[in-house]
Amino acid sequence: MDRGEFPHLTDSQFESVWKMVGIFGGDALRNLTAATSAEQVERLDAVDTYEQGLIAYVQGLQAPVAEMKPAQPKQLMLKVNPCEG
């Protein structure tokens, strides 16, 4: 895949092409090259929107975990029978 195949895309959109190929494989690239320029931009914007939503979701899951305090261990209680002797 060559940058010249997608001269109408911005650098950011072209990076999204690589991401799509990495995730969906070569079929995604073939389908993308068969689409019009406007359809390509629309698909890449959809992938970027999905990626940003996924990142926000994962970061939202990480925040509560980061705030959790470590569990306090229960104190050890020993019972010793008196020695009769």
A tleap script that builds the chain and sets N, CA, C and O, in Angstrom:
source leaprc.protein.ff14SB
mol = sequence {
  NMET ASP ARG GLY GLU PHE PRO HIE LEU THR
  ASP SER GLN PHE GLU SER VAL TRP LYS MET
  VAL GLY ILE PHE GLY GLY ASP ALA LEU ARG
  ASN LEU THR ALA ALA THR SER ALA GLU GLN
  VAL GLU ARG LEU ASP ALA VAL ASP THR TYR
  GLU GLN GLY LEU ILE ALA TYR VAL GLN GLY
  LEU GLN ALA PRO VAL ALA GLU MET LYS PRO
  ALA GLN PRO LYS GLN LEU MET LEU LYS VAL
  ASN PRO CYS GLU CGLY
}
set mol.1.N position { 0.853 -1.171 0.000 }
set mol.1.CA position { 0.000 0.000 0.000 }
set mol.1.C position { 0.893 1.226 0.000 }
set mol.1.O position { 1.864 1.312 0.751 }
set mol.2.N position { 0.549 2.151 -0.840 }
set mol.2.CA position { 1.365 3.337 -1.046 }
set mol.2.C position { 0.550 4.575 -0.696 }
set mol.2.O position { -0.658 4.622 -0.929 }
set mol.3.N position { 1.218 5.568 -0.139 }
set mol.3.CA position { 0.540 6.829 0.204 }
set mol.3.C position { -0.079 7.450 -1.044 }
set mol.3.O position { -1.100 8.132 -0.956 }
set mol.4.N position { 0.531 7.220 -2.204 }
set mol.4.CA position { 0.027 7.771 -3.455 }
set mol.4.C position { -1.326 7.220 -3.866 }
set mol.4.O position { -2.026 7.836 -4.670 }
set mol.5.N position { -1.705 6.064 -3.324 }
set mol.5.CA position { -3.016 5.488 -3.639 }
set mol.5.C position { -4.153 6.275 -2.994 }
set mol.5.O position { -5.303 6.189 -3.424 }
set mol.6.N position { -3.820 7.038 -1.962 }
set mol.6.CA position { -4.829 7.810 -1.231 }
set mol.6.C position { -4.365 9.261 -1.082 }
set mol.6.O position { -4.199 9.732 0.043 }
set mol.7.N position { -4.154 9.979 -2.184 }
set mol.7.CA position { -3.616 11.342 -2.082 }
set mol.7.C position { -4.586 12.319 -1.426 }
set mol.7.O position { -4.162 13.363 -0.930 }
set mol.8.N position { -5.861 12.006 -1.412 }
set mol.8.CA position { -6.876 12.906 -0.865 }
set mol.8.C position { -7.011 12.788 0.654 }
set mol.8.O position { -7.720 13.585 1.268 }
set mol.9.N position { -6.348 11.813 1.265 }
set mol.9.CA position { -6.471 11.611 2.711 }
set mol.9.C position { -5.427 12.421 3.462 }
set mol.9.O position { -4.314 12.629 2.979 }
set mol.10.N position { -5.804 12.873 4.644 }
set mol.10.CA position { -4.834 13.527 5.519 }
set mol.10.C position { -3.916 12.461 6.111 }
set mol.10.O position { -4.192 11.267 5.995 }
set mol.11.N position { -2.834 12.887 6.741 }
set mol.11.CA position { -1.916 11.925 7.363 }
set mol.11.C position { -2.630 11.101 8.430 }
set mol.11.O position { -2.406 9.896 8.547 }
set mol.12.N position { -3.483 11.751 9.199 }
set mol.12.CA position { -4.231 11.053 10.247 }
set mol.12.C position { -5.164 10.001 9.648 }
set mol.12.O position { -5.271 8.888 10.163 }
set mol.13.N position { -5.828 10.359 8.572 }
set mol.13.CA position { -6.725 9.402 7.921 }
set mol.13.C position { -5.942 8.247 7.312 }
set mol.13.O position { -6.403 7.105 7.324 }
set mol.14.N position { -4.755 8.542 6.778 }
set mol.14.CA position { -3.938 7.480 6.198 }
set mol.14.C position { -3.461 6.517 7.286 }
set mol.14.O position { -3.364 5.313 7.048 }
set mol.15.N position { -3.163 7.040 8.475 }
set mol.15.CA position { -2.808 6.169 9.604 }
set mol.15.C position { -3.980 5.252 9.948 }
set mol.15.O position { -3.783 4.094 10.317 }
set mol.16.N position { -5.191 5.772 9.826 }
set mol.16.CA position { -6.374 4.958 10.094 }
set mol.16.C position { -6.510 3.827 9.087 }
set mol.16.O position { -7.026 2.758 9.414 }
set mol.17.N position { -6.044 4.062 7.851 }
set mol.17.CA position { -6.053 2.993 6.848 }
set mol.17.C position { -5.194 1.841 7.345 }
set mol.17.O position { -5.595 0.680 7.262 }
set mol.18.N position { -4.015 2.160 7.859 }
set mol.18.CA position { -3.118 1.118 8.379 }
set mol.18.C position { -3.757 0.385 9.551 }
set mol.18.O position { -3.631 -0.834 9.667 }
set mol.19.N position { -4.442 1.125 10.422 }
set mol.19.CA position { -5.122 0.492 11.561 }
set mol.19.C position { -6.201 -0.469 11.080 }
set mol.19.O position { -6.329 -1.583 11.588 }
set mol.20.N position { -6.979 -0.020 10.089 }
set mol.20.CA position { -8.043 -0.877 9.552 }
set mol.20.C position { -7.469 -2.156 8.967 }
set mol.20.O position { -8.006 -3.241 9.187 }
set mol.21.N position { -6.381 -2.030 8.223 }
set mol.21.CA position { -5.760 -3.210 7.614 }
set mol.21.C position { -5.244 -4.137 8.705 }
set mol.21.O position { -5.360 -5.357 8.594 }
set mol.22.N position { -4.670 -3.558 9.767 }
set mol.22.CA position { -4.172 -4.368 10.872 }
set mol.22.C position { -5.277 -5.114 11.594 }
set mol.22.O position { -5.081 -6.246 12.036 }
set mol.23.N position { -6.431 -4.490 11.716 }
set mol.23.CA position { -7.542 -5.100 12.441 }
set mol.23.C position { -8.342 -6.050 11.552 }
set mol.23.O position { -8.627 -7.184 11.936 }
set mol.24.N position { -8.698 -5.573 10.364 }
set mol.24.CA position { -9.622 -6.317 9.507 }
set mol.24.C position { -8.944 -7.094 8.391 }
set mol.24.O position { -9.586 -7.913 7.733 }
set mol.25.N position { -7.660 -6.853 8.167 }
set mol.25.CA position { -6.935 -7.578 7.129 }
set mol.25.C position { -7.017 -6.911 5.766 }
set mol.25.O position { -7.541 -5.807 5.620 }
set mol.26.N position { -6.486 -7.608 4.776 }
set mol.26.CA position { -6.384 -7.071 3.425 }
set mol.26.C position { -7.713 -6.810 2.750 }
set mol.26.O position { -7.798 -5.960 1.864 }
set mol.27.N position { -8.763 -7.531 3.156 }
set mol.27.CA position { -10.085 -7.296 2.558 }
set mol.27.C position { -10.557 -5.871 2.811 }
set mol.27.O position { -11.211 -5.268 1.960 }
set mol.28.N position { -10.226 -5.334 3.979 }
set mol.28.CA position { -10.617 -3.961 4.292 }
set mol.28.C position { -9.971 -2.991 3.312 }
set mol.28.O position { -10.601 -2.029 2.873 }
set mol.29.N position { -8.714 -3.249 2.974 }
set mol.29.CA position { -8.011 -2.379 2.038 }
set mol.29.C position { -8.620 -2.484 0.644 }
set mol.29.O position { -8.808 -1.469 -0.027 }
set mol.30.N position { -8.927 -3.688 0.207 }
set mol.30.CA position { -9.532 -3.861 -1.113 }
set mol.30.C position { -10.892 -3.171 -1.180 }
set mol.30.O position { -11.209 -2.517 -2.174 }
set mol.31.N position { -11.685 -3.314 -0.138 }
set mol.31.CA position { -12.989 -2.649 -0.106 }
set mol.31.C position { -12.835 -1.136 -0.074 }
set mol.31.O position { -13.621 -0.411 -0.686 }
set mol.32.N position { -11.825 -0.666 0.638 }
set mol.32.CA position { -11.606 0.769 0.746 }
set mol.32.C position { -11.160 1.363 -0.586 }
set mol.32.O position { -11.624 2.437 -0.969 }
set mol.33.N position { -10.275 0.683 -1.289 }
set mol.33.CA position { -9.807 1.208 -2.572 }
set mol.33.C position { -10.915 1.197 -3.615 }
set mol.33.O position { -10.876 1.987 -4.558 }
set mol.34.N position { -11.903 0.319 -3.467 }
set mol.34.CA position { -13.018 0.263 -4.413 }
set mol.34.C position { -14.044 1.364 -4.155 }
set mol.34.O position { -14.890 1.634 -5.007 }
set mol.35.N position { -13.974 1.996 -2.991 }
set mol.35.CA position { -14.941 3.031 -2.627 }
set mol.35.C position { -14.526 4.379 -3.218 }
set mol.35.O position { -13.373 4.583 -3.598 }
set mol.36.N position { -15.489 5.285 -3.285 }
set mol.36.CA position { -15.183 6.642 -3.743 }
set mol.36.C position { -14.411 7.373 -2.653 }
set mol.36.O position { -14.339 6.910 -1.514 }
set mol.37.N position { -13.834 8.515 -3.007 }
set mol.37.CA position { -13.068 9.302 -2.032 }
set mol.37.C position { -13.929 9.690 -0.839 }
set mol.37.O position { -13.486 9.600 0.307 }
set mol.38.N position { -15.156 10.120 -1.104 }
set mol.38.CA position { -16.053 10.524 -0.015 }
set mol.38.C position { -16.388 9.339 0.883 }
set mol.38.O position { -16.441 9.486 2.104 }
set mol.39.N position { -16.613 8.169 0.296 }
set mol.39.CA position { -16.914 6.974 1.089 }
set mol.39.C position { -15.702 6.553 1.915 }
set mol.39.O position { -15.848 6.101 3.050 }
set mol.40.N position { -14.521 6.700 1.352 }
set mol.40.CA position { -13.304 6.363 2.094 }
set mol.40.C position { -13.180 7.232 3.332 }
set mol.40.O position { -12.926 6.733 4.429 }
set mol.41.N position { -13.359 8.534 3.152 }
set mol.41.CA position { -13.253 9.464 4.281 }
set mol.41.C position { -14.321 9.144 5.320 }
set mol.41.O position { -14.046 9.173 6.520 }
set mol.42.N position { -15.535 8.839 4.871 }
set mol.42.CA position { -16.623 8.509 5.794 }
set mol.42.C position { -16.293 7.256 6.604 }
set mol.42.O position { -16.513 7.231 7.815 }
set mol.43.N position { -15.775 6.230 5.959 }
set mol.43.CA position { -15.421 4.988 6.657 }
set mol.43.C position { -14.282 5.213 7.647 }
set mol.43.O position { -14.306 4.696 8.764 }
set mol.44.N position { -13.291 5.986 7.228 }
set mol.44.CA position { -12.157 6.242 8.123 }
set mol.44.C position { -12.585 7.072 9.321 }
set mol.44.O position { -12.113 6.842 10.434 }
set mol.45.N position { -13.475 8.038 9.106 }
set mol.45.CA position { -13.990 8.820 10.228 }
set mol.45.C position { -14.771 7.931 11.194 }
set mol.45.O position { -14.704 8.125 12.408 }
set mol.46.N position { -15.508 6.960 10.661 }
set mol.46.CA position { -16.251 6.031 11.518 }
set mol.46.C position { -15.297 5.183 12.355 }
set mol.46.O position { -15.555 4.938 13.534 }
set mol.47.N position { -14.200 4.736 11.755 }
set mol.47.CA position { -13.204 3.951 12.492 }
set mol.47.C position { -12.572 4.802 13.583 }
set mol.47.O position { -12.385 4.332 14.705 }
set mol.48.N position { -12.240 6.054 13.263 }
set mol.48.CA position { -11.644 6.948 14.257 }
set mol.48.C position { -12.606 7.218 15.407 }
set mol.48.O position { -12.199 7.231 16.569 }
set mol.49.N position { -13.877 7.433 15.090 }
set mol.49.CA position { -14.883 7.674 16.126 }
set mol.49.C position { -15.030 6.451 17.024 }
set mol.49.O position { -15.114 6.580 18.246 }
set mol.50.N position { -15.060 5.270 16.420 }
set mol.50.CA position { -15.155 4.034 17.193 }
set mol.50.C position { -13.935 3.877 18.101 }
set mol.50.O position { -14.064 3.518 19.271 }
set mol.51.N position { -12.751 4.151 17.549 }
set mol.51.CA position { -11.524 4.008 18.327 }
set mol.51.C position { -11.523 4.963 19.520 }
set mol.51.O position { -11.164 4.565 20.629 }
set mol.52.N position { -11.919 6.216 19.304 }
set mol.52.CA position { -11.954 7.186 20.396 }
set mol.52.C position { -12.965 6.779 21.467 }
set mol.52.O position { -12.708 6.937 22.660 }
set mol.53.N position { -14.109 6.258 21.038 }
set mol.53.CA position { -15.106 5.783 21.996 }
set mol.53.C position { -14.600 4.608 22.807 }
set mol.53.O position { -14.854 4.521 24.009 }
set mol.54.N position { -13.889 3.709 22.158 }
set mol.54.CA position { -13.334 2.547 22.845 }
set mol.54.C position { -12.264 2.966 23.849 }
set mol.54.O position { -12.210 2.440 24.961 }
set mol.55.N position { -11.421 3.905 23.459 }
set mol.55.CA position { -10.385 4.408 24.368 }
set mol.55.C position { -11.037 5.061 25.586 }
set mol.55.O position { -10.619 4.817 26.718 }
set mol.56.N position { -12.054 5.887 25.361 }
set mol.56.CA position { -12.743 6.547 26.473 }
set mol.56.C position { -13.395 5.523 27.398 }
set mol.56.O position { -13.369 5.681 28.619 }
set mol.57.N position { -13.974 4.484 26.826 }
set mol.57.CA position { -14.615 3.437 27.623 }
set mol.57.C position { -13.593 2.723 28.503 }
set mol.57.O position { -13.835 2.516 29.692 }
set mol.58.N position { -12.471 2.351 27.934 }
set mol.58.CA position { -11.439 1.638 28.692 }
set mol.58.C position { -10.855 2.542 29.769 }
set mol.58.O position { -10.609 2.091 30.888 }
set mol.59.N position { -10.633 3.808 29.447 }
set mol.59.CA position { -10.116 4.732 30.452 }
set mol.59.C position { -11.123 4.912 31.581 }
set mol.59.O position { -10.736 5.073 32.738 }
set mol.60.N position { -12.404 4.885 31.254 }
set mol.60.CA position { -13.438 4.976 32.278 }
set mol.60.C position { -13.435 3.775 33.202 }
set mol.60.O position { -13.740 3.900 34.388 }
set mol.61.N position { -13.093 2.616 32.669 }
set mol.61.CA position { -13.000 1.413 33.499 }
set mol.61.C position { -11.764 1.446 34.381 }
set mol.61.O position { -11.778 0.928 35.497 }
set mol.62.N position { -10.702 2.052 33.884 }
set mol.62.CA position { -9.452 2.083 34.637 }
set mol.62.C position { -9.525 3.041 35.817 }
set mol.62.O position { -8.904 2.783 36.848 }
set mol.63.N position { -10.258 4.126 35.696 }
set mol.63.CA position { -10.304 5.133 36.750 }
set mol.63.C position { -10.800 4.563 38.078 }
set mol.63.O position { -10.137 4.771 39.094 }
set mol.64.N position { -11.942 3.848 38.125 }
set mol.64.CA position { -12.387 3.308 39.413 }
set mol.64.C position { -11.403 2.296 39.998 }
set mol.64.O position { -11.241 2.230 41.216 }
set mol.65.N position { -10.763 1.528 39.168 }
set mol.65.CA position { -9.800 0.542 39.663 }
set mol.65.C position { -8.607 1.248 40.283 }
set mol.65.O position { -8.090 0.809 41.310 }
set mol.66.N position { -8.170 2.329 39.672 }
set mol.66.CA position { -7.019 3.064 40.188 }
set mol.66.C position { -7.326 3.688 41.544 }
set mol.66.O position { -6.422 3.867 42.360 }
set mol.67.N position { -8.595 4.022 41.795 }
set mol.67.CA position { -8.972 4.663 43.051 }
set mol.67.C position { -9.186 3.671 44.184 }
set mol.67.O position { -9.230 4.075 45.346 }
set mol.68.N position { -9.319 2.402 43.883 }
set mol.68.CA position { -9.566 1.410 44.921 }
set mol.68.C position { -8.378 1.327 45.873 }
set mol.68.O position { -7.219 1.339 45.457 }
set mol.69.N position { -8.694 1.243 47.145 }
set mol.69.CA position { -7.644 1.087 48.144 }
set mol.69.C position { -7.352 -0.398 48.306 }
set mol.69.O position { -8.247 -1.231 48.166 }
set mol.70.N position { -6.121 -0.719 48.595 }
set mol.70.CA position { -5.820 -2.136 48.805 }
set mol.70.C position { -6.570 -2.656 50.031 }
set mol.70.O position { -6.767 -1.928 51.004 }
set mol.71.N position { -6.972 -3.883 49.975 }
set mol.71.CA position { -7.708 -4.494 51.084 }
set mol.71.C position { -6.810 -4.570 52.313 }
set mol.71.O position { -5.634 -4.920 52.223 }
set mol.72.N position { -7.387 -4.236 53.456 }
set mol.72.CA position { -6.644 -4.319 54.706 }
set mol.72.C position { -6.696 -5.761 55.191 }
set mol.72.O position { -7.779 -6.328 55.337 }
set mol.73.N position { -5.548 -6.351 55.437 }
set mol.73.CA position { -5.561 -7.742 55.899 }
set mol.73.C position { -6.199 -7.839 57.287 }
set mol.73.O position { -6.071 -6.933 58.111 }
set mol.74.N position { -6.878 -8.943 57.520 }
set mol.74.CA position { -7.507 -9.184 58.805 }
set mol.74.C position { -6.414 -9.499 59.822 }
set mol.74.O position { -5.453 -10.207 59.520 }
set mol.75.N position { -6.574 -8.969 61.018 }
set mol.75.CA position { -5.575 -9.222 62.049 }
set mol.75.C position { -5.569 -10.698 62.410 }
set mol.75.O position { -6.612 -11.351 62.453 }
set mol.76.N position { -4.388 -11.204 62.667 }
set mol.76.CA position { -4.223 -12.603 63.016 }
set mol.76.C position { -4.543 -12.780 64.498 }
set mol.76.O position { -3.956 -12.113 65.350 }
set mol.77.N position { -5.464 -13.668 64.795 }
set mol.77.CA position { -5.847 -13.935 66.177 }
set mol.77.C position { -5.367 -15.340 66.534 }
set mol.77.O position { -5.699 -16.310 65.853 }
set mol.78.N position { -4.602 -15.438 67.580 }
set mol.78.CA position { -4.095 -16.734 68.031 }
set mol.78.C position { -4.740 -17.093 69.362 }
set mol.78.O position { -4.934 -16.244 70.232 }
set mol.79.N position { -5.064 -18.362 69.495 }
set mol.79.CA position { -5.592 -18.846 70.762 }
set mol.79.C position { -4.585 -19.866 71.276 }
set mol.79.O position { -4.279 -20.854 70.608 }
set mol.80.N position { -4.091 -19.610 72.447 }
set mol.80.CA position { -3.089 -20.503 73.034 }
set mol.80.C position { -3.692 -21.120 74.292 }
set mol.80.O position { -4.164 -20.420 75.188 }
set mol.81.N position { -3.661 -22.438 74.331 }
set mol.81.CA position { -4.137 -23.124 75.532 }
set mol.81.C position { -3.077 -22.990 76.621 }
set mol.81.O position { -1.885 -23.161 76.362 }
set mol.82.N position { -3.518 -22.684 77.841 }
set mol.82.CA position { -2.537 -22.555 78.925 }
set mol.82.C position { -1.876 -23.905 79.213 }
set mol.82.O position { -2.502 -24.962 79.124 }
set mol.83.N position { -0.650 -23.835 79.546 }
set mol.83.CA position { 0.116 -25.040 79.846 }
set mol.83.C position { -0.070 -25.367 81.332 }
set mol.83.O position { 0.209 -24.537 82.197 }
set mol.84.N position { -0.544 -26.582 81.615 }
set mol.84.CA position { -0.721 -26.987 83.007 }
set mol.84.C position { 0.431 -27.904 83.372 }
set mol.84.O position { 0.619 -28.971 82.787 }
set mol.85.N position { 1.141 -27.488 84.287 }
set mol.85.CA position { 2.278 -28.180 84.467 }
set mol.85.C position { 2.966 -28.736 85.490 }
set mol.85.O position { 4.026 -29.323 85.274 }
savepdb mol mol.pdb
quit
